Amino acid sequence: MANTTETVAAGRLGHTIKRAEQALIARKTHVLREFDLTVPQYSVLLLLSVSDGMSAAQLARECMVTPQTMATVLTNLEKAGLVVREPSELHQKVVVNRATRAGRAVAKKADKAALFVEGSLSAEFTPEELARFEEYLERAIAVLGSLH
């Protein structure tokens, strides 16, 4: 009997979680194309649209990407005129990233599209199921974060 990927992955919670994450990201990627944004670019613009500015390191942590990926994201957003990058007034080696007016406008529109995707997903669950689902995910995050 051949050992297929499906057989190996069967019954593995991590595989199911990854498939769900990939489905969500794929759907968001699709709706964000209208705004010429990737999911990481959208995440950055959304964060910057509600802040006074953030460093690349802060953005990388919040968006859960590597510093190298964040550098690319910020360069592309700056080229598109959606972000400005300025030296920090507090730390001479830190660059502060801020959304431009155009960046905030795009973030607002893109967020409506992303929220539609998330709302469509949430609508598949009763309020009680959704609360339990979120509780289970938070518990999973806590358990995995506590493993040594």
Secondary structure, 3 states (H helix, E strand, C coil): CCCCHHHHHCCCHHHHHHHHHHHHHHHHHHHHHHHCCCHHHHHHHHHHHCCCCECHHHHHHHHCCCHHHHHHHHHHHHHCCCEEEEECCCCCCCEEEEECHHHHHHHHHHHHHHHHHHHHHHCCCCHHHHHHHHHHHHHHHHHHHHCC
